[in-house]
């Protein structure tokens, strides 16, 4: 099984939609294996978004992401990195299809409510930035036999 990092951004937290996002991942059949509610430093966010450091929006993004609480999570499941990105929708909500998280719940690219790892390699890096190994929970879901062959 793969793992991916998902974070509800400060705008999503302020709007009270963490539960809706959790519900969508649970309904899909994915398993939550770690979660925490934190307010990160700007330095932490610079590490998190290091791959975007040459983009013109990098400084503003890091400042914004450290401006309020974030709900950080690790989800587990088959092909989760690819399918979670599909669930999130496009970075720009205007390009997101109805049914996706961004397509249903937001309208502005600068306040697009959620972050999700874009590759398996980035998922591993991001999980390591946000969670210690002892914060990860290992268990077998009672629904596993009904989700996977």
Secondary structure, 3 states (H helix, E strand, C coil): CEEEEEEECHHHHHCCCHHHHHHHHHHHCCEEEEEEEECCCHHHHHHHCHHHCCCCCHHHHHHHHCCCCEEEEEEEECCHHHHHHHHHCCCCHHHCCCCCHHHHHCCECCECCEEECCCHHHHHHHHHHHCCHHHCCCCCCCCHHHHCC
